[in-house]
């Protein structure tokens, strides 16, 4: 039986309740019986889904939105100190709780699997949540993306397992105490919070140190950053490695493309095991193997979990097919780091055959573009042609001299066909002028580029 409400979270107020991480925690608290309220900058399908659970969602931020009897105010690292609701909480003496502490409280008393890494967290968490649900294990989960409908990023389940993304971007994953931790890869990202790989490794070491006694670390044997982290550990935590490397504990023997699926064969406990992954590309196949190893570490039989992983067919914004018009498929990709961009483009290339791949890319964050713009440009060289939008700022202020031109120049130097588009409203017509029947169009990035998919389809239809 899953635990009830954490202490002092029976009347929480969320600032930025529509965000991927915040909305999931709010949903679980509402399902556990809390009186949940919150605010967000604008209305959304996620906000509407929360209202369907009885959550009060205010639009905009104002001190009046915070009820005097709120038991706590939940915030993310994106909430600034001058937020009027945060100031009102200080005036009323209402405790302020970081979303990671709220999520940690929800996992208390359960058997948590925390999924960490620079890339692939949402996919791997989703794979585990779907597969365990398929097996009737009734897990709770909190995911950084929707599985199949707005608000499906989290669930309060009746089982003992809780699967959650563990976000390294602001070091909030240091709050969790998992029984099983997954580390998919370790790379330098989130440049506003980390100045070097040394800081990244130290942060991940702290996360590993949070694994409960007797717990297990599942970590990539292929990714150099993960291998370096493994070398730095003191051996006090049971470690299971996975990947294609000859020394991997769960060794990937083959990944065979089958259209938009893959057939994966691994060696586990000295015996081969073959199963299907219902999304394309080696990157996603390795995510599934990490999920398999973590489930086995928690006691789920591999022979049951492996076939159940095929039930995962994708998550919104992770190579999600938005539709087809005039013989052109439009697919949405959340990739915004060069490694993710390369992985998704290689996956699409393996599935596309002779089809052309056209990309509409929106860089995400000025700091990331400053540090990795060249690598982003090189990744775009894998496409047949690309349109590059202006940088999506998210929580950041502009940085002088940092624009999408950094990416465009690097892409052109790598031989890519790239065009700058400064007005997103021009994208549908531009794509319609480029695309031919049989082409694949990827809207790529972590910002609002996802909104262009339906508009592109409408223009193609006309």
Residue pairs with C-beta under 8 A, 6 or more apart in sequence:
1 158
2 32
2 109
2 110
2 140
2 156
2 157
2 158
2 159
2 160
3 108
3 109
3 110
4 32
4 33
5 29
5 32
5 33
5 34
6 102
6 105
6 106
6 108
7 105
8 71
8 72
8 95
9 29
9 34
9 71
9 72
9 97
9 102
9 105
10 33
10 34
10 35
10 71
11 34
11 35
11 36
11 37
11 67
11 69
11 70
11 71
11 72
12 26
12 29
12 34
12 36
12 37
12 38
12 70
12 71
12 72
12 73
12 74
12 97
12 102
13 37
13 38
13 39
13 65
13 66
13 67
13 70
13 72
13 73
13 74
13 85
13 89
13 94
14 22
14 25
14 26
14 36
14 37
14 38
14 39
14 73
14 74
14 75
15 38
15 39
15 61
15 73
15 74
15 75
15 79
15 83
15 85
15 86
16 22
16 38
16 39
16 40
16 41
16 75
16 76
16 78
16 79
17 23
17 26
17 38
17 39
17 40
17 47
17 50
17 55
17 57
18 40
18 41
18 42
18 44
18 46
18 47
18 50
18 57
19 40
19 76
19 78
20 143
20 144
20 145
20 153
21 76
21 99
21 103
21 142
21 144
21 165
21 167
22 38
22 74
22 76
22 99
23 46
23 47
23 49
23 50
23 151
23 153
23 154
24 142
24 143
24 144
24 153
24 154
25 74
25 99
25 102
25 103
25 106
25 142
25 154
26 36
26 38
26 50
26 55
26 74
27 49
27 50
27 53
27 55
27 151
27 153
27 154
27 155
27 156
28 106
28 140
28 142
28 154
28 155
28 156
29 36
29 102
29 106
30 36
30 50
30 53
30 54
30 55
31 53
31 155
31 156
32 156
36 50
36 53
36 54
36 55
36 56
37 55
37 56
37 57
37 58
37 65
37 67
37 70
38 50
38 55
38 56
38 57
38 58
38 74
39 57
39 58
39 59
39 60
39 61
39 62
39 65
39 85
40 47
40 57
40 58
40 59
41 59
41 60
41 61
42 59
43 57
43 59
44 150
45 150
45 151
46 146
46 150
46 151
46 153
47 57
47 59
48 150
49 149
49 150
49 151
50 57
50 151
51 57
52 151
53 151
58 65
61 83
61 84
61 85
62 84
62 85
63 84
63 85
63 87
63 88
65 85
66 73
66 85
66 88
66 89
66 92
66 94
68 92
70 89
70 92
70 94
71 94
71 95
72 94
72 95
72 96
72 97
73 85
73 86
73 89
73 94
73 95
73 96
73 97
74 96
74 97
74 98
74 99
74 102
75 83
75 86
75 96
75 97
75 98
75 99
76 98
76 99
77 98
77 169
77 170
77 172
78 394
78 395
79 86
80 86
86 96
89 95
89 96
90 96
98 172
98 175
99 172
100 167
100 172
100 173
100 175
100 176
101 175
103 142
103 164
103 175
103 176
104 175
104 176
104 177
106 140
106 142
106 162
107 140
107 162
107 164
107 176
107 177
107 178
110 140
110 160
110 161
110 162
111 160
111 161
111 162
111 179
111 180
111 298
112 161
112 162
112 163
112 164
112 176
112 177
112 178
112 179
112 180
113 128
113 161
113 162
113 163
113 164
113 178
113 179
113 180
113 181
113 182
113 294
113 295
113 298
114 164
114 165
114 166
114 173
114 176
114 178
114 180
114 181
114 182
114 207
115 121
115 124
115 125
115 128
115 163
115 164
115 165
115 166
115 181
115 182
115 184
115 290
115 294
116 165
116 166
116 167
116 168
116 173
116 181
116 182
116 183
116 184
116 204
116 207
117 124
117 168
117 182
117 183
117 184
117 185
117 186
117 220
117 226
118 168
118 184
118 185
118 186
118 187
118 189
118 225
118 337
118 339
119 184
119 185
119 187
119 283
119 337
119 339
119 340
119 343
120 184
120 185
120 283
120 286
120 287
120 290
121 144
121 165
121 166
121 167
121 184
122 143
122 144
122 145
122 165
122 315
122 318
122 334
123 279
123 284
123 287
123 315
123 318
124 182
124 184
124 287
124 288
124 290
124 291
125 141
125 142
125 143
125 144
125 163
125 164
125 165
126 143
126 145
126 147
126 312
126 315
126 318
127 287
127 288
127 291
127 309
127 312
128 139
128 141
128 163
128 291
128 294
128 295
129 139
129 141
129 143
129 147
129 155
129 163
130 147
130 308
130 309
130 311
130 312
131 291
131 295
131 305
131 308
131 309
131 311
131 312
132 138
132 139
132 159
132 161
132 163
132 295
132 300
132 305
132 308
133 139
133 157
133 311
134 308
134 311
135 300
135 304
135 305
135 308
137 157
137 159
137 161
137 300
138 157
138 158
138 159
139 155
139 157
139 159
139 161
139 162
139 163
140 154
140 155
140 156
140 157
140 159
140 161
140 162
140 163
141 154
141 155
141 157
141 162
141 163
141 164
142 153
142 154
142 162
142 163
142 164
142 165
143 153
143 154
143 163
143 164
143 165
143 315
144 153
144 165
144 167
145 153
145 315
145 316
145 317
145 318
145 334
146 152
146 153
146 315
146 316
147 153
147 315
147 316
148 316
161 298
164 176
166 173
166 176
166 178
166 181
166 207
167 173
168 190
168 200
168 203
168 204
168 207
169 189
169 190
169 193
170 190
170 193
171 193
171 203
171 206
173 207
173 210
174 203
174 206
174 207
174 210
175 210
176 207
176 210
177 210
177 211
177 212
178 210
178 211
178 212
178 215
179 211
179 212
179 214
179 215
179 216
179 298
180 211
180 215
180 216
180 217
180 218
180 294
180 297
180 298
181 207
181 208
181 210
181 211
181 215
181 216
181 217
181 218
182 218
182 219
182 290
182 291
182 293
182 294
183 204
183 207
183 208
183 217
183 218
183 219
183 220
183 226
183 229
184 220
184 223
184 226
184 286
184 287
184 290
185 220
185 223
185 225
185 226
185 339
186 200
186 201
186 204
186 223
186 225
186 226
186 228
186 229
187 200
187 225
187 337
187 339
188 194
188 196
188 197
188 200
188 371
189 337
189 368
189 372
190 368
191 367
191 368
191 370
191 371
192 365
192 367
192 396
194 200
194 203
197 225
200 225
201 225
201 228
201 229
201 232
204 229
205 229
205 232
205 233
208 217
208 229
208 233
208 237
211 217
211 237
214 238
215 237
215 238
216 237
216 238
216 239
216 240
216 294
216 297
216 298
217 233
217 237
217 238
217 239
217 240
218 239
218 240
218 241
218 242
218 290
218 293
218 294
218 297
219 226
219 229
219 230
219 239
219 240
219 241
219 242
220 226
220 227
220 241
220 242
220 243
220 286
220 290
221 227
221 230
221 241
221 242
221 243
221 244
221 245
221 247
221 248
221 249
222 243
222 244
222 245
222 248
222 286
223 243
230 239
230 241
233 239
240 249
240 250
240 293
240 297
241 247
241 248
241 249
241 250
242 248
242 249
242 250
242 251
242 252
242 266
242 286
242 289
242 290
242 293
243 250
243 251
243 252
243 286
243 289
244 251
244 252
245 251
249 293
250 266
250 267
250 268
250 289
250 292
250 293
251 266
251 267
252 264
252 265
252 266
252 285
252 286
252 289
253 265
253 266
253 267
253 272
254 263
254 264
254 265
255 262
255 263
255 264
255 282
255 285
255 286
256 262
256 263
256 264
256 265
257 280
257 350
257 351
258 276
259 280
259 351
260 278
260 279
260 280
260 351
261 276
261 277
261 278
261 279
261 280
262 276
262 277
262 279
262 280
262 281
262 282
262 284
262 285
263 274
263 275
263 276
263 277
264 274
264 275
264 276
264 277
264 285
264 288
264 289
265 272
265 273
265 274
266 272
266 273
266 274
266 289
266 292
267 273
268 292
268 296
268 302
269 302
273 302
273 303
273 306
274 306
275 288
275 292
275 306
275 307
275 309
275 310
276 307
276 309
276 310
277 284
277 285
277 288
277 309
277 310
277 312
278 310
278 311
278 312
278 313
278 314
279 312
279 313
279 314
279 318
279 319
279 347
280 319
280 347
280 348
280 350
280 351
281 319
281 343
281 344
281 346
281 347
281 348
281 350
281 351
282 343
282 346
282 347
282 350
283 343
283 344
283 346
283 347
284 319
284 347
288 309
288 312
291 305
291 309
292 302
292 305
292 306
292 309
295 302
295 305
296 302
296 305
314 320
316 332
317 332
317 333
317 334
317 450
318 333
318 334
319 331
319 332
319 333
319 344
319 347
319 348
320 331
320 332
320 333
321 329
321 330
321 331
322 330
322 331
322 332
322 443
322 453
322 454
322 457
323 329
323 330
323 453
323 454
323 457
324 330
324 457
325 457
325 458
325 460
325 461
326 435
326 437
326 460
326 461
327 436
327 437
327 438
327 439
328 435
328 436
328 437
328 438
328 439
328 440
328 441
328 460
329 439
329 440
329 441
330 441
330 443
330 453
330 456
330 457
330 460
331 348
331 440
331 441
331 442
331 443
332 442
332 443
332 450
332 453
333 341
333 344
333 442
333 443
333 444
333 445
334 340
334 444
334 445
334 446
334 450
335 341
335 343
335 344
335 444
335 445
336 363
336 364
336 365
336 368
336 444
336 445
336 446
336 447
337 368
337 372
338 372
338 375
338 376
338 378
338 379
341 361
341 376
341 379
341 380
341 444
342 379
342 382
344 442
344 444
345 357
345 359
345 379
345 382
345 383
345 442
346 382
348 357
348 440
348 442
349 357
349 382
352 440
354 438
355 438
355 439
355 440
356 384
356 385
356 436
356 438
356 439
356 440
357 382
357 383
357 384
357 439
357 440
357 442
358 383
358 384
358 385
358 386
358 387
358 431
358 434
358 435
358 439
358 440
358 441
358 442
359 380
359 383
359 385
359 386
359 387
359 441
359 442
359 444
360 386
360 387
360 389
360 427
360 431
360 441
360 442
360 443
360 444
360 449
360 452
360 456
361 376
361 380
361 386
361 387
361 388
361 389
361 407
361 444
361 445
361 449
362 388
362 389
362 390
362 391
362 392
362 443
362 444
362 445
362 447
362 448
362 449
363 369
363 373
363 376
363 388
363 389
363 390
363 391
363 392
363 404
363 407
363 445
364 391
364 392
364 394
364 445
364 446
364 447
365 391
365 392
365 393
365 394
365 396
366 391
366 393
366 396
366 397
366 398
366 399
366 402
367 396
367 399
369 376
369 391
369 402
369 403
369 404
369 406
369 407
370 399
370 402
370 406
373 402
373 406
373 407
373 410
374 406
374 407
374 410
375 410
376 407
376 410
376 411
377 406
377 407
377 408
377 409
377 410
377 411
377 412
377 413
377 414
377 416
377 418
378 410
378 411
378 414
380 386
380 388
380 407
380 411
380 414
380 416
380 418
381 411
381 414
381 415
381 416
383 416
383 442
384 417
385 417
385 418
385 419
385 434
386 411
386 416
386 417
386 418
386 419
387 418
387 419
387 420
387 421
387 427
387 430
387 431
388 404
388 407
388 408
388 411
388 418
388 419
388 420
388 421
389 404
389 421
389 422
389 424
389 427
389 445
389 449
390 403
390 404
390 422
391 402
391 403
391 404
392 445
392 446
392 447
392 448
392 449
394 446
394 447
404 420
405 420
407 418
408 418
408 420
411 418
412 418
419 430
421 427
421 430
424 448
424 449
424 452
427 452
427 455
427 456
428 452
428 455
428 456
428 458
428 459
429 459
431 441
431 456
431 459
431 460
432 456
432 459
432 460
435 441
435 460
441 456
443 449
443 450
443 452
443 453
443 456
